[in-house]
Amino acid sequence: MSNRRTSTYLSNISSPTTPRATNVAFSYLLPVAFGLIAAIALIGNGLLCVVILKNYRMLRSAYNLLIFSLAVTDMLTGVFIGVTPNYLVSLSSYQAPSGLPGVIFCKVIGSQYFVFLLGKVSCLTVTCLAVERWYSVVKPVKYRLKFKRRRVYVYLLIMWLTCLLLHSFVLFEITLDEKNLRCVWITSAFPKELTVMTYTIVTFFVPNTVTWVTYLHISFALKRSPVINKNNTRFTRTRFKLLRMCIIVALLLTICWFPNQLYYALASYDLVRLESPFHHFTIVLAMFNSCTNPVIYCSTNREYRKGFLMLLCPFFNSCRCKKRREISLAQENRSRVASGEFEMETFDGGVMLTFRNLVNQGYDVDDCKQEETSGVCSELI
């Protein structure tokens, strides 16, 4: 049910006919593709986790905490792609142990349970990140209450429990063949159409829709901001940087996961056939999403990019560049403070962002108290 292989392949039953050349080619290309994805996801997201942990103060922000959680999820995806059968090594090459350990192996590992579970957790995390940005920009005062660190931990726990619960039906669709010690798929007691549609709608289509509606509303709200109306080009650039990274992450997640989820939903009604070359392509595309986020963070966020450079400096025998960067960063921060320039993504929440914006534009706090009709001033007070 989670884009699984056919029972014939899983039970190690040979086909009576000679496989076509395309199937042979896919049998060699797929392990190579999954191996590259697993390696890149593990190394890239692992480096991102190290960058954030070395600058532990970043985890004080709900924004960076969610990105750290997303990086951990994608890193685990790379790990489970490497150890789960049918990605690098076929399931028929694994001889399951007998008894209860074999049943557990088939249901938890052989069913590819964790690989697709982690993908759905990534989808919900991106949605939570979009909602966090919405509160930061549109509801800055409520942001401080809704996205405290403890609340973010609760949100993450709810996302994990939701995916664990909705994905649990896969555990009942595979078991151990005691005679051959092989994992085999069995007929599910759940209605296939209803189960699959509920699973894909709740864990992908609804969160993806919420994500894009949220970003559209953020863009609309920023255009109506009184600071934008003052034709501040610096704030316009900062506004673009604020949303650029989040939107790129959401866009790639949609592109990578939408074909697989649509194909999977159609297959539950027997409109398309699983195990086709296109189905394998959608799985590769969905798994590819786990190794794209570190590249996005490094290319679109200055703070992450500097962290990556400082982390990789010793490997290029350029440790002196770290000192020069620290000096230049200190001088840059002093000049930015003197000029009133700021980076929106480095602040924790919308209250500080809005207050700094208004001060830079010549507003006074007393003016905000008087101008109750101003949407930004009223939320600042």
HELIX and SHEET records of a PDB file:
HELIX    1   1 SER A    7  LEU A   10  1                                   4    
HELIX    2   2 ALA A   21  LYS A   54  1                                  34    
HELIX    3   3 TYR A   56  ARG A   60  5                                   5    
HELIX    4   4 ALA A   62  VAL A   83  1                                  22    
HELIX    5   5 LEU A   91  SER A   93  5                                   3    
HELIX    6   6 LEU A  100  ILE A  104  1                                   5    
HELIX    7   7 PHE A  105  GLY A  110  3                                   6    
HELIX    8   8 TYR A  113  VAL A  138  1                                  26    
HELIX    9   9 PRO A  140  LYS A  146  1                                   7    
HELIX   10  10 ARG A  149  LEU A  166  1                                  18    
HELIX   11  11 SER A  168  PHE A  172  5                                   5    
HELIX   12  12 LYS A  192  THR A  200  1                                   9    
HELIX   13  13 ILE A  201  PHE A  205  3                                   5    
HELIX   14  14 VAL A  206  LYS A  223  1                                  18    
HELIX   15  15 PRO A  226  ASN A  229  1                                   4    
HELIX   16  16 THR A  233  SER A  268  1                                  36    
HELIX   17  17 PRO A  277  PHE A  288  1                                  12    
HELIX   18  18 ASN A  289  CYS A  291  5                                   3    
HELIX   19  19 ASN A  293  THR A  300  1                                   8    
HELIX   20  20 ARG A  302  LEU A  312  1                                  11    
HELIX   21  21 CYS A  313  PHE A  316  5                                   4    
HELIX   22  22 ARG A  320  SER A  339  1                                  20    
HELIX   23  23 MET A  344  THR A  346  5                                   3    
HELIX   24  24 GLY A  350  ASN A  360  1                                  11    
HELIX   25  25 VAL A  365  GLN A  370  1                                   6    
HELIX   26  26 GLY A  375  LEU A  380  1                                   6    
SHEET    1   A 2 ILE A 174  ASP A 177  0                                        
SHEET    2   A 2 ARG A 182  TRP A 185 -1                                        
END                                                                             
